[in-house]
Amino acid sequence: MKTFVQTTCIVLVVFLFMQTYETASARGISVTCTSDKADQPDCLFFGTFGGVDSSGVAFWVTAFVDHTIAFPKLVSRKVRNRIFHTNS
C-alpha cells in the first residue's frame, strides 16, 4: 500500500508539473535568463552558470499551486461527466 501511495504522489506531481510547463510555455515564460538580460533587476545572474529569472520562478510556483488547487475540481468533473455519459 505504501508503494502505491508513493507512486500515486509521484505521478500527481509529474502531472501537475507538466500542466505548469504547458502554461508557462504557452505564455513564453522561462525561469532562466540569458546573459544579455543579466543587468535586469529580476535576473539573478550566476556568471557562467547562467541566470535565474525571479519573476519566472514566481510564475511557476503560482501556476503550480493554481493547478494543484484546480486538480480536485478537474477530477470530479471528469468523473461526473463519465458517470452521466455512460448512464445516458
PEMORA-V800931 format. One record per pair of residues at least 12 apart in sequence whose C-alpha atoms are under 10 Angstrom apart, sorted by sequence separation. I is the first residue (numbers start at 1). GAP is how many residues later the second one is. D is the distance in whole Angstrom. If there is no record, write none. Layout:
BEGIN
[[I GAP D] [I GAP D]]
END
This chain:
BEGIN
[[31 12 9] [32 12 9] [33 12 8] [35 12 8] [38 12 9] [41 12 9] [42 12 5] [43 12 8] [32 13 9] [35 13 9] [38 13 7] [40 13 9] [41 13 9] [42 13 6] [43 13 9] [35 14 10] [37 14 9] [38 14 9] [42 14 9] [35 15 7] [38 15 9] [34 16 7] [35 16 7] [37 16 9] [33 17 7] [34 17 7] [32 18 7] [33 18 5] [34 18 9] [32 19 6] [33 19 6] [34 19 9] [31 20 8] [32 20 5] [33 20 6] [31 21 6] [32 21 5] [33 21 9] [30 22 9] [31 22 5] [32 22 9] [30 23 7] [31 23 7] [32 23 10] [33 23 9] [29 24 9] [30 24 10] [31 24 8] [32 24 8] [30 25 9] [31 25 5] [32 25 9] [29 26 9] [30 26 5] [31 26 5] [29 27 6] [30 27 8] [31 27 9] [28 28 10] [29 28 9] [31 28 9] [30 29 9] [31 29 8] [29 30 8] [30 30 9] [29 31 9] [24 32 9] [24 35 8] [23 36 10] [24 36 7] [23 37 9] [20 39 9] [21 39 8] [24 39 8] [20 40 7] [23 40 8] [20 41 9] [23 41 10] [20 42 9] [21 42 9] [17 43 9] [20 43 6] [21 43 9] [19 44 9] [20 44 6] [23 44 10] [19 45 8] [20 45 9] [17 46 9] [18 46 9] [20 46 9] [16 47 9] [17 47 7] [20 47 7] [16 48 7] [19 48 7] [20 48 10] [16 49 9] [19 49 10] [16 50 10] [17 50 9] [13 51 9] [16 51 6] [17 51 10] [15 52 10] [16 52 7] [15 53 10] [13 55 9] [16 55 8] [12 56 9] [15 56 10] [12 59 9]]
END
